[in-house]
Amino acid sequence: MVNRQLRSTTIKRLIRKAPGGTVVTIYKPKKTGKHICGRCERTLNVPYDQRKVKKLSKSKKIPSRPYPMLCSKCAEEVERYKAIADVKFKFKFDVKFERDLTIEKFLEKGWFEKISESNR
């Protein structure tokens, strides 16, 4: 039986023939996938190769901007959406505002109720 640590599905099994003619199983870790945006599914510009990530400092591994799971375009759209909602409800301007649930799922829970109750 194989070692317990090699029975995992996260390890890739490669069957190769050794120079002596025996068949050998080589165990390699699978490559990690590229990070994608949570909204538009474009690839994010962050390192995804585990060998490169190990060499980075902690400050480079952790994103320092809000909404790190989104690309820059989608993060801007979320901020713009929040700003329009603030103008509509807090400052009571007549602005065209339609709720977009694809954006709202990245905001904190109950944010719309807080904004809409603040004007009453």
Helices and strands as residue ranges (DSSP letters): G 4-7, E 11-17, E 23-29, H 50-55, H 58-61, H 72-89, H 101-104, H 111-118
